[in-house]
Amino acid sequence: MITLLNGVYNKPLKLPDFTTVEVSDQDLEQYSGIYSTKEIPVKITITKKGKIQTIQATGQPTFVLDAKS
């Protein structure tokens, strides 16, 4: 939102880096599982489907995770 407003008011823009890297199946697999904590009453599930890794919190939609580095 800040970047959008900077563009509207002709201020310098700082665009995020959307570059992703490819990760091996072995590296992706090590993060698969169900995560939880006492402080947050939600379970987070990370799943690997082929070369795609997804994340889903209890009662929330699934999102694809992209590796940055």
C-alpha positions in Angstrom: 0.0 0.0 0.0 2.9 2.4 0.8 4.5 1.7 -2.6 1.1 2.5 -4.3 0.8 5.7 -2.4 4.4 6.7 -3.2 3.6 6.2 -6.9 0.5 8.4 -6.7 2.5 11.2 -5.1 5.6 10.8 -7.3 7.8 9.7 -4.5 10.6 7.0 -4.9 9.2 3.5 -5.3 10.7 0.4 -3.7 9.3 -2.7 -5.4 9.7 -6.0 -3.6 11.9 -8.7 -5.1 9.7 -11.4 -6.5 12.6 -13.7 -7.7 12.2 -17.3 -6.5 14.6 -20.2 -6.4 14.1 -23.9 -7.1 14.4 -26.1 -4.1 15.1 -29.9 -4.1 12.4 -32.4 -3.2 14.5 -33.4 -0.2 14.7 -29.8 1.1 11.0 -29.3 0.7 10.1 -32.6 2.4 12.0 -31.7 5.6 9.4 -28.9 6.3 6.3 -31.0 5.8 4.3 -31.6 8.9 1.8 -30.0 11.3 3.1 -27.2 13.5 1.4 -25.7 16.6 2.2 -23.6 19.7 0.6 -23.0 23.0 0.5 -19.2 22.4 -1.6 -19.5 19.1 -4.6 -21.9 19.1 -4.1 -22.8 15.4 -2.4 -25.7 13.7 -0.4 -24.9 10.6 0.0 -27.7 8.1 2.8 -27.6 5.5 2.4 -30.1 2.7 4.5 -30.9 -0.4 2.7 -31.8 -3.6 5.1 -32.6 -6.3 7.5 -29.6 -6.5 4.9 -27.3 -4.8 4.8 -26.6 -1.1 1.6 -25.3 0.5 0.7 -24.0 3.9 -2.7 -23.9 5.6 -3.8 -22.8 9.0 -6.8 -24.3 10.7 -10.0 -22.9 9.1 -8.0 -20.9 6.5 -7.4 -21.3 2.8 -4.3 -23.0 1.4 -1.4 -20.9 0.1 1.5 -21.8 -2.1 4.9 -21.1 -0.6 7.7 -19.8 -2.8 11.4 -20.1 -1.9 13.4 -16.9 -1.9 16.8 -18.1 -1.0 
